[in-house]
Amino acid sequence: MAKEIVFNDEEIIVSKTDTKGNIIYCNDIFIKISGYKEKELLQSPHNILRHSSMPKVIFSLLWQTVSSGEEINAYVKNLTKNGDYYWVFANVTPSFDHHDKIVGYFSVRRKPSRDAISIISNLYSKLLQIEKSQGVNASQKYLEDILIKKGISYEEFIISI
C-alpha cells in the first residue's frame, strides 16, 4: 500500500526542465524524496512523477501559465519510484535567455501545510471525478465557477489556503 512521504519544513525541492518538460537539473532532496537516481531523472519528462490522482486540468493550467511567460503556484501530489507519494507547494517560473525567449522552467517546491492538503485534495478529487465522467473542459469549468463564486483568481486561491 502506498504511503505518504513527508519532508521537512526546511527542505526545498528544486528542479529545472527544458521547454518540453524534460528534467535538466534536480537537487539532492528531489532525488532522495522521489526515490530515483539522478541519472534516471535527468533527461526524463517531469511527468515521470505524475500521480494518477492529480487532475489534468491543474497541469493544463500550469503549462498554459508558464508557457505564456508567467509564474504559477500550485499544490501537486507526486508519485515516487516505489509507488509512494508526496505533496508539494510548487512555484514554477519560466527561465529566459538574453532575448527574453523561454528556454526552460524552474520549479521550487516546499512542504505544504496539512490544512492546505486537506482542502486541495478534496478539490482535486472532485475535479478528477468530473474529468473521468465529463472530460477536462468540464473540470476546468467547475474550477472556474468556484473561483468566480469566491471572486478570486486561481493564484489568489492557492496562496490563500
LUMROVO-452092 format. One record per residue (C-alpha): residue in one letter; residue number from 1; x, y, z. Coordinates in pm, 1 decimal. Layout:
R, A, NUM, X, Y, Z
...
REM end
This chain:
R, M, 1, 0.0, 0.0, 0.0
R, A, 2, 128.1, 345.9, -93.2
R, K, 3, 234.6, 567.7, 192.7
R, E, 4, 282.0, 940.2, 211.2
R, I, 5, 638.0, 1068.1, 224.4
R, V, 6, 661.0, 1386.9, 428.7
R, F, 7, 969.0, 1603.3, 406.9
R, N, 8, 1095.3, 1865.6, 649.6
R, D, 9, 986.8, 2230.0, 652.9
R, E, 10, 1340.7, 2346.4, 579.9
R, E, 11, 1387.6, 2114.1, 279.9
R, I, 12, 1335.2, 2266.6, -62.6
R, I, 13, 1293.4, 2053.9, -374.0
R, V, 14, 1442.5, 2215.2, -684.8
R, S, 15, 1441.4, 2115.3, -1049.7
R, K, 16, 1486.3, 2270.5, -1390.0
R, T, 17, 1337.9, 2148.1, -1715.3
R, D, 18, 1378.7, 2232.9, -2078.9
R, T, 19, 1082.8, 2376.9, -2269.9
R, K, 20, 943.1, 2027.8, -2328.6
R, G, 21, 939.8, 1944.5, -1956.3
R, N, 22, 1245.5, 1717.6, -1955.6
R, I, 23, 1446.4, 1740.6, -1633.5
R, I, 24, 1787.5, 1902.6, -1680.6
R, Y, 25, 1867.6, 1964.4, -1312.5
R, C, 26, 1746.9, 1823.6, -982.1
R, N, 27, 1879.7, 1882.2, -632.6
R, D, 28, 1970.3, 1612.4, -380.0
R, I, 29, 1642.7, 1648.4, -186.7
R, F, 30, 1443.4, 1591.6, -505.7
R, I, 31, 1647.7, 1279.5, -578.5
R, K, 32, 1606.7, 1147.6, -224.4
R, I, 33, 1232.0, 1205.5, -195.2
R, S, 34, 1147.0, 1082.9, -546.1
R, G, 35, 1336.4, 757.9, -494.6
R, Y, 36, 1500.4, 784.4, -834.0
R, K, 37, 1871.1, 807.7, -905.3
R, E, 38, 1990.7, 1129.6, -1062.1
R, K, 39, 2071.7, 953.7, -1389.7
R, E, 40, 1713.2, 819.7, -1402.6
R, L, 41, 1570.2, 1169.5, -1360.3
R, L, 42, 1794.5, 1370.1, -1590.6
R, Q, 43, 1651.3, 1397.4, -1942.1
R, S, 44, 1331.1, 1224.2, -1827.1
R, P, 45, 997.7, 1403.9, -1860.5
R, H, 46, 899.7, 1571.8, -1534.3
R, N, 47, 567.7, 1389.9, -1554.7
R, I, 48, 753.5, 1073.1, -1452.8
R, L, 49, 633.4, 1189.8, -1108.8
R, R, 50, 270.6, 1246.0, -1207.8
R, H, 51, 34.8, 1084.0, -961.6
R, S, 52, -284.0, 934.9, -1106.5
R, S, 53, -498.0, 1129.8, -858.1
R, M, 54, -382.3, 1464.1, -999.3
R, P, 55, -642.8, 1627.5, -1222.6
R, K, 56, -521.6, 1704.1, -1575.0
R, V, 57, -677.2, 2048.9, -1558.3
R, I, 58, -418.0, 2157.6, -1299.8
R, F, 59, -128.0, 2064.7, -1528.2
R, S, 60, -305.3, 2225.3, -1821.8
R, L, 61, -336.4, 2547.9, -1623.4
R, L, 62, 25.6, 2521.5, -1508.5
R, W, 63, 164.6, 2473.6, -1861.1
R, Q, 64, -60.1, 2742.1, -2008.4
R, T, 65, 60.5, 2991.3, -1746.4
R, V, 66, 435.1, 2925.0, -1758.8
R, S, 67, 449.3, 2889.4, -2137.3
R, S, 68, 297.2, 3238.1, -2158.2
R, G, 69, 588.5, 3371.8, -1952.1
R, E, 70, 415.6, 3393.8, -1613.3
R, E, 71, 490.8, 3214.7, -1288.2
R, I, 72, 240.5, 2994.4, -1109.5
R, N, 73, 193.6, 2840.3, -767.6
R, A, 74, 18.6, 2505.9, -732.6
R, Y, 75, -27.2, 2214.8, -497.5
R, V, 76, 88.7, 1891.2, -655.9
R, K, 77, 74.3, 1530.9, -545.4
R, N, 78, 377.4, 1346.5, -683.1
R, L, 79, 447.3, 978.2, -725.1
R, T, 80, 774.3, 823.3, -606.1
R, K, 81, 958.5, 550.0, -789.0
R, N, 82, 828.2, 281.8, -549.9
R, G, 83, 464.8, 397.0, -569.2
R, D, 84, 453.5, 614.4, -257.5
R, Y, 85, 353.1, 980.0, -286.7
R, Y, 86, 435.0, 1324.8, -152.8
R, W, 87, 261.7, 1662.6, -164.4
R, V, 88, 439.6, 1984.0, -258.1
R, F, 89, 358.4, 2350.6, -279.0
R, A, 90, 525.6, 2437.2, -608.6
R, N, 91, 634.5, 2767.5, -756.0
R, V, 92, 711.6, 2726.5, -1125.3
R, T, 93, 870.1, 3005.2, -1326.5
R, P, 94, 988.1, 3028.4, -1683.5
R, S, 95, 1359.7, 3080.2, -1748.0
R, F, 96, 1451.2, 3328.3, -2020.2
R, D, 97, 1758.4, 3379.6, -2235.4
R, H, 98, 1903.8, 3726.1, -2301.9
R, H, 99, 1649.9, 3775.4, -2585.3
R, D, 100, 1357.0, 3711.2, -2345.6
R, K, 101, 1286.0, 3375.8, -2508.9
R, I, 102, 1169.9, 3098.8, -2274.2
R, V, 103, 1443.5, 2835.1, -2254.4
R, G, 104, 1304.9, 2622.3, -1973.2
R, Y, 105, 1129.8, 2617.5, -1639.3
R, F, 106, 1249.7, 2638.2, -1281.4
R, S, 107, 1048.3, 2476.7, -1002.3
R, V, 108, 1096.0, 2528.7, -631.2
R, R, 109, 879.8, 2313.8, -407.2
R, R, 110, 829.4, 2321.5, -34.4
R, K, 111, 626.3, 2129.9, 217.8
R, P, 112, 258.9, 2232.1, 217.6
R, S, 113, 53.3, 2266.7, 533.1
R, R, 114, -174.2, 1978.6, 633.1
R, D, 115, -472.9, 2215.1, 618.8
R, A, 116, -388.1, 2309.2, 258.7
R, I, 117, -351.8, 1942.4, 162.7
R, S, 118, -693.2, 1868.1, 311.5
R, I, 119, -859.3, 2149.5, 115.9
R, I, 120, -678.7, 2083.8, -210.3
R, S, 121, -714.1, 1704.5, -202.1
R, N, 122, -1093.0, 1740.2, -171.7
R, L, 123, -1097.9, 1981.3, -466.1
R, Y, 124, -867.2, 1761.9, -676.4
R, S, 125, -1079.1, 1458.0, -603.0
R, K, 126, -1388.4, 1638.9, -733.5
R, L, 127, -1200.8, 1771.8, -1040.0
R, L, 128, -1073.0, 1422.8, -1118.7
R, Q, 129, -1421.5, 1276.5, -1083.2
R, I, 130, -1554.9, 1536.3, -1329.3
R, E, 131, -1266.9, 1471.2, -1572.2
R, K, 132, -1337.4, 1099.1, -1573.0
R, S, 133, -1710.2, 1140.1, -1635.4
R, Q, 134, -1730.1, 1461.2, -1842.7
R, G, 135, -1377.0, 1550.0, -1958.6
R, V, 136, -1111.5, 1809.3, -1883.1
R, N, 137, -1317.1, 2103.0, -2015.9
R, A, 138, -1593.6, 2029.2, -1765.6
R, S, 139, -1335.0, 2005.5, -1489.5
R, Q, 140, -1191.2, 2342.6, -1591.3
R, K, 141, -1539.9, 2495.8, -1592.4
R, Y, 142, -1604.8, 2360.9, -1243.2
R, L, 143, -1278.3, 2514.5, -1118.0
R, E, 144, -1351.6, 2846.5, -1290.0
R, D, 145, -1700.9, 2855.0, -1136.4
R, I, 146, -1554.8, 2804.3, -787.9
R, L, 147, -1310.5, 3090.4, -842.3
R, I, 148, -1583.3, 3319.3, -977.6
R, K, 149, -1801.1, 3246.9, -673.3
R, K, 150, -1508.1, 3327.3, -445.5
R, G, 151, -1426.5, 3638.2, -650.9
R, I, 152, -1057.7, 3547.8, -673.8
R, S, 153, -806.4, 3423.7, -926.3
R, Y, 154, -652.6, 3076.4, -919.0
R, E, 155, -329.0, 3226.7, -788.0
R, E, 156, -511.4, 3411.2, -507.0
R, F, 157, -697.0, 3091.6, -414.4
R, I, 158, -377.3, 2884.8, -399.3
R, I, 159, -194.0, 3144.9, -191.2
R, S, 160, -491.6, 3179.4, 45.8
R, I, 161, -501.6, 2816.1, 157.5
REM end
